[in-house]
Amino acid sequence: MVVTDEQEWYEALLDLQLKANPVLWEALKARGMKPRSEVLLAFLYVAPGQSQAEQLEAFLRDKTDYEVKSHSQREGRLSKRAWYVAGVTQPQVLTLETVNAWVEWMIAAGAAHGPCAFDGWAGQLAGDEPRGR
C-alpha cells in the first residue's frame, strides 16, 4: 500500500537522522560547545520539484523564525534541475534531546508539506565564522 510505503520511508529517514545526531552533537562539543552555548542549525531538504520546494519553504516561513530559501541547481549542462530547501535557525541553547525532537518535527514537516526529504543538519556556535571561509 502507498501509506505503508510512505510510513516506511518516514521511519527509515527518521531512524537515519536520529542515528546521525549524536555524532554531529559530539562534533559540536569538540568545536567548543558548552552546556549554555547558543547554536545555529543549518538544514537541507531535497524536493522532487519546484512546487514542492516552494510549498515547504512557505510552510517553514509561516511556522518558524528560520531563514529559509528554496533553490535549484543542475548537476550538469544537460541534467534536470534538482530542487532544495535550505535554511538556518535562530541561535538557541540546545540539548541532544531538543535536537532529536527538532529533527523529528523537521522530517514530519517535510513529509507533510511537499513532500520533501530532510537531508540533515549542521551546527555552528553563535558568533563563530561559518566553516569553509
C-alpha positions, -999 to +999 in steps of 0.1 A: +000+000+000+011+036-006+005+046+030+028+017+042+055+028+018+053+064+029+053+053+066+083+031+059+101+059+041+094+083+070+105+058+097+137+050+078+146+087+073+139+094+110+160+064+121+189+075+099+188+111+112+184+101+148+215+079+145+235+107+130+225+132+157+249+120+184+278+121+160+270+157+149+264+166+186+299+153+196+314+173+168+298+205+181+312+197+216+347+191+201+345+226+185+339+242+219+301+240+225+293+242+262+260+235+280+249+271+277+263+279+242+239+292+216+239+272+184+225+278+149+213+248+130+216+248+092+194+223+074+187+210+040+158+192+023+157+176-012+125+183-031+110+164-060+103+197-078+098+234-077+062+234-064+070+210-035+101+231-026+081+263-026+053+247-006+077+236+022+095+270+021+062+288+026+052+265+055+086+269+073+084+307+069+049+307+083+055+284+112+091+293+123+115+322+125+141+304+104+159+320+074+148+296+046+150+296+008+141+271-020+165+269-049+175+247-078+207+237-095+218+214-123+244+187-119+255+191-155+245+211-186+220+185-198+207+173-165+174+180-149+172+207-122+174+194-086+154+213-061+163+220-025+151+239+006+178+252+028+178+273+059+192+282+093+176+285+127+180+314+151+207+310+178+195+290+208+207+268+237+201+232+228+205+197+242+207+165+222+171+157+232+159+190+218+178+184+186+162+150+183+127+164+188+135+192+163+147+167+137+116+146+141+094+178+136+115+188+106+111+154+089+074+154+096+071+190+082+089+179+050+068+148+046+035+168+050+044+199+031+060+189-001+067+161+003+104+169+007+131+147+023+150+161+052+187+157+042+203+166+075+217+195+096+249+211+106+255+231+137+275+263+143+283+281+175+267+315+176+294+341+168+317+317+150+326+322+114+309+297+091+333+268+082+349+270+048+355+307+048 
